[in-house]
Amino acid sequence: MFLKKIVVVDYDPAWTKRYKSEETILRKALAAFIVDIQHIGSTAVPNLAAKPIVDIMVGVNSMEQFDQMGGVSKVEACSYQYRQWIEVQIPFRRYFIKEDDQGRRIHNLHLVEYTHDWWKRHIVFRDYLRTHPDERDAYGALKRKIAPLHTDVMQYNDAKSDFIKQLEAKAFQWADKNGL
């Protein structure tokens, strides 16, 4: 949760390769549950500055089924760490992290029901930024500006919140207009 420093770096095409590698692993391990799997967050948007942590979203039909059939242990078997305490804030999501050999977080895994609004919001936001370079660049500039001011990721996220809400509103208008 607490970082010594929030690091925002230039876009790295290797993030897509890291996502694809994890997608393959997760599809195998969670085949009984997955409806869809997507690369989300800033690392999924070409040319957007980001923290170098690849966000992955797994959509399932039923969270209840996932829980009852030992889904958490199947994700943990893929070297992810379950962060159950996050469910106090977001009870409809199962959240996991993966670290590299040096203990640096390299992946966030968000598991939600495919029909939940959380799923659509993240896909629409990502696709909007992919197709609106001025908005993408403004968001990247904001992240670069505020990252050095924060050592706590939650405070950093709060500092972006108003801007993100404005972008999300635009993204949903864009999605509705384009039938997405």
C-alpha positions, 0 to 999 in steps of 0.5 A, spaced: 500 500 500 505 505 501 510 506 497 517 510 498 516 514 491 510 514 486 514 512 479 511 514 473 515 513 467 514 513 459 510 508 456 513 502 454 511 497 449 514 491 453 507 492 458 503 489 452 508 483 452 508 482 459 500 482 459 500 477 454 504 472 457 500 473 464 494 472 460 496 466 457 498 463 464 491 466 467 487 463 461 490 456 463 489 456 470 482 460 470 479 456 464 473 454 468 471 461 470 473 466 465 468 470 460 473 475 458 480 478 460 483 485 458 489 489 459 486 495 463 489 501 466 495 506 463 499 501 461 494 498 456 494 505 453 500 506 448 504 513 449 501 514 456 505 515 462 504 510 467 506 506 473 510 500 471 505 495 473 500 492 468 493 491 470 489 485 468 482 485 469 478 478 469 471 477 468 467 471 470 460 469 470 459 469 478 463 471 483 460 466 488 462 460 483 469 463 483 469 463 490 466 456 492 470 453 486 477 455 489 478 460 484 482 464 489 487 458 490 488 457 483 490 465 482 495 464 488 498 458 484 500 463 479 504 467 484 499 472 485 498 474 492 491 475 494 489 482 498 482 480 501 482 486 505 481 491 499 474 487 499 472 492 505 472 498 500 470 494 494 466 487 496 465 485 488 472 485 486 477 480 488 484 483 488 491 480 487 498 482 486 504 479 483 511 481 484 518 480 481 524 477 484 526 483 487 519 484 491 517 490 486 510 489 484 509 488 476 502 486 476 495 488 479 489 483 477 482 485 478 477 479 478 470 482 477 463 479 474 463 480 467 456 484 467 458 489 473 459 496 471 466 496 474 468 492 468 465 496 463 467 503 466 474 500 465 474 498 458 470 504 456 475 509 459 481 505 456 478 505 449 477 512 450 484 514 452 486 510 446 482 514 441 483 521 444 490 523 444 489 530 447 486 527 453 491 521 454 496 526 454 493 531 459 492 525 463 499 523 463 501 530 464 497 530 470 500 524 473 507 526 472 506 532 476 502 529 482 507 523 482 513 526 486 508 530 491 506 523 494 509 517 497 502 513 498 498 510 492 492 512 495 493 519 496 496 519 489 489 516 486 485 521 490 489 526 487 487 524 480 480 522 482 476 529 480 480 529 473 479 521 472 471 522 473 471 528 468 474 523 463 470 518 465 464 522 463 466 524 457 468 517 455 461 514 457 458 520 452 463 517 447 461 510 448 454 511 448 454 516 441 458 510 438 454 504 440 459 501 445 
